[in-house]
Each structure stands twice: as C-alpha cells, then as structure tokens.
C-alpha cells in the first residue's frame, strides 16, 4: 500500500522531534555555509579586486607616448590624455579617440603588456 501524505507528514514530524540542542540551534548548518563563503571570497572575489585595482592604477598613470592595446585589439601610441578621453595614434596620420576604460593593456619597450590577464593553468 502506498503511504499517504498524512502518514509521511507524521513520520517527518516524529523524526524531527528527536533532535538535540546543537541541531536545534542551527549551528551545524551555518558552518559549511560560512566555509563556502570564505572559499568563494578568497578564490574569486579577492583576486578579481586585486586585478581591478592594478588595472585602475595603470590607467590612471597613462601618459603621452605609452604604447597601448585597446579592448578591440588596436595597437597604437598615446598622443594625448584628456580626462576620460585618450587619443591614440594607430598609424602615420591616423589618430583615434578612445575612452580611458577602452585601454586593455599598456605595453613596455619590448612589447610585453604591463597590464595583462594572469596566466591560467590548463
């Protein structure tokens, strides 16, 4: 015979009545939740915050004659920095204006990015 809804509710009610004080407080339920939150913070949020802070620092220090790459993949040399706007010379006689936030990386003298994505293990 199939158990009815009333008998299942009765079984659940009688099993729930045998809990001790530690389980009644809900403490064991919160420990894994807090541990998962801490792991989530240290593996995802903290490194992202550090990368964002480094990116903002590099963009704030952007100056004339810096070699840059935009988020669209355009390479060029900064000719003018005017607040939130950056003028980049991409070729002889070709200058384009970008938002400062559109600069993905600043290159050093040998062409390696100063601001780059961290290497990920495959």
C-alpha angles and dihedrals in degrees: 000000000000117000114248126228091254093054091049090051090050091051092049091048094051093046091050092053093066097066120125127227096269093056092043090058092057092229097130089053093056098048097072091041093055091044091053090049091052092048090048091051096049096043101041117010102041097050091046091051091049092050092048091050091050091048092050091049092052092047091049090053093050110134142170117295094023113141108232143176120213126219087257091059097254115146121207150128123269111243100171137014114199111171108284092356125082124190112212125191106217098174139355105306094357116112126171131190119226136176112257088240090059090070106101100182142000115222127217125221096284094047101257115134118253090198110043141146111270114256111262124211114239 
